[in-house]
Amino acid sequence: MKVFFQNETAKVFYEPETDVLILEYIGSVANDNQFIEINTALLQAFEALHTQKFVADIRKMGIISLQAQSWVANNLLPGMIKHLNGKKLYHAQLLDPAEIKSKVAAAGVKNRASKIASNFEIKQFSDQNELKLYLKTCCTTISRLQ
């Protein structure tokens, strides 16, 4: 595991075994500036890698504003897609079904992003085993395509 960013709210790290960049929220986001700082570090890490896979563990993220959701759709995801030069971006979100605020924010990001870019998909999971299976499956798909 290689850590690219860490503070009291989030950690951005790469898992070479699954070839996935992970953003794990370990606490609630304090404000839009903190959210953008974390996600800017995430984009910089993604641009330093060759992976097509990104997981956001947002179970402890808390609520994020509509402006922050728009920032993801207008800046983060397009930046990732641009870096991939035509390859597909595989994005998964790990949600806590009991955490309504994070679920609402995740749905907002998913809806905004689907209107802006087409060469990616966002999958949402509440079960870590299902997420791991998805990552293995898209690994196989990516390997066959390259």
C-alpha positions in Angstrom: 0.0 0.0 0.0 1.3 3.5 -0.9 -0.2 6.4 0.9 -0.5 9.6 -1.1 -2.4 11.8 1.4 -3.7 11.6 4.9 -5.2 13.9 7.5 -7.8 13.6 10.3 -10.6 13.2 7.8 -9.4 11.1 4.9 -6.7 8.9 3.5 -5.8 8.4 -0.2 -3.8 5.3 -0.9 -3.0 2.8 -3.7 -3.4 -0.9 -3.4 -1.1 -2.6 -6.0 -2.7 -6.0 -5.4 -6.0 -4.9 -6.9 -4.6 -1.9 -8.9 -7.0 0.5 -7.3 -6.7 4.0 -5.8 -8.8 4.3 -2.7 -10.2 7.4 -0.9 -11.2 6.4 2.6 -13.0 8.9 4.7 -12.2 8.3 8.4 -14.3 11.2 9.7 -16.8 13.8 8.6 -15.7 16.5 6.1 -15.6 19.9 7.9 -16.3 22.1 4.9 -16.0 22.5 1.1 -12.4 23.7 1.3 -11.4 20.5 3.1 -13.4 18.3 0.7 -11.7 20.0 -2.3 -8.2 19.7 -0.7 -8.7 15.9 -0.2 -10.1 15.4 -3.7 -7.4 17.5 -5.3 -4.8 15.2 -3.6 -6.8 12.2 -4.9 -6.7 13.6 -8.5 -2.9 14.2 -8.2 -2.4 10.6 -7.0 -4.6 9.2 -9.8 -2.6 11.2 -12.4 0.6 9.6 -11.0 -0.7 6.1 -11.5 -1.8 3.9 -14.4 -4.9 2.4 -12.8 -8.4 2.8 -14.2 -10.0 2.0 -10.9 -11.0 4.3 -8.1 -12.9 3.5 -4.9 -14.4 6.1 -2.5 -15.2 4.7 0.9 -17.7 7.4 2.0 -19.3 5.6 4.9 -18.0 8.2 7.3 -17.8 11.2 5.0 -20.9 13.0 6.3 -22.8 15.5 4.2 -21.2 17.5 1.4 -22.7 20.6 -0.2 -24.2 20.8 -3.7 -21.2 22.9 -4.7 -18.8 20.2 -3.5 -20.8 17.6 -5.4 -20.6 19.8 -8.5 -16.8 20.1 -8.0 -16.5 16.3 -8.2 -18.6 16.2 -11.4 -16.9 19.2 -13.0 -13.3 18.8 -12.0 -12.4 15.4 -10.3 -14.1 12.9 -12.7 -13.3 14.8 -15.9 -9.6 15.1 -14.7 -9.5 11.4 -14.2 -11.1 10.6 -17.5 -8.7 13.0 -19.3 -5.7 11.3 -17.7 -6.9 7.9 -19.0 -6.8 9.1 -22.7 -9.9 7.2 -23.8 -9.8 4.3 -21.4 -12.8 3.7 -19.2 -12.8 4.9 -15.6 -14.2 2.4 -13.1 -15.4 4.2 -10.0 -17.0 2.5 -7.0 -18.5 4.0 -3.9 -18.7 2.1 -0.6 -21.8 3.3 1.3 -23.2 2.6 4.8 -26.9 2.0 4.2 -27.7 3.5 7.6 -25.7 6.7 6.9 -28.3 8.8 5.1 -26.2 11.9 4.6 -23.4 10.1 2.8 -25.9 8.2 0.6 -27.6 11.5 -0.4 -24.2 13.0 -1.3 -23.2 9.9 -3.2 -26.4 9.9 -5.2 -25.9 13.6 -6.0 -22.4 13.0 -7.3 -23.6 10.0 -9.3 -26.5 12.0 -10.9 -24.3 15.0 -11.7 -21.5 13.0 -13.1 -23.7 10.9 -15.4 -24.8 14.1 -17.1 -21.2 15.4 -17.7 -19.1 12.4 -18.8 -19.9 9.1 -20.5 -16.7 7.1 -20.5 -17.1 5.8 -16.9 -19.5 4.2 -14.6 -20.1 4.6 -10.9 -21.1 1.5 -9.0 -22.4 1.7 -5.4 -21.9 -1.0 -2.8 -22.8 -1.4 0.8 -21.1 -4.8 1.1 -17.3 -4.9 1.0 -17.3 -8.5 -0.4 -19.4 -7.4 -3.4 -17.1 -4.5 -3.9 -14.0 -6.8 -3.9 -15.7 -9.1 -6.4 -16.5 -6.1 -8.7 -12.8 -5.0 -8.5 -11.6 -8.5 -9.5 -14.2 -8.6 -12.3 -13.2 -5.3 -13.8 -9.6 -6.3 -13.4 -10.2 -9.3 -15.6 -12.1 -7.1 -18.1 -9.4 -4.5 -18.2 -6.7 -7.2 -18.7 -8.6 -8.7 -21.7 -9.0 -5.3 -23.3 -5.4 -4.2 -23.2 
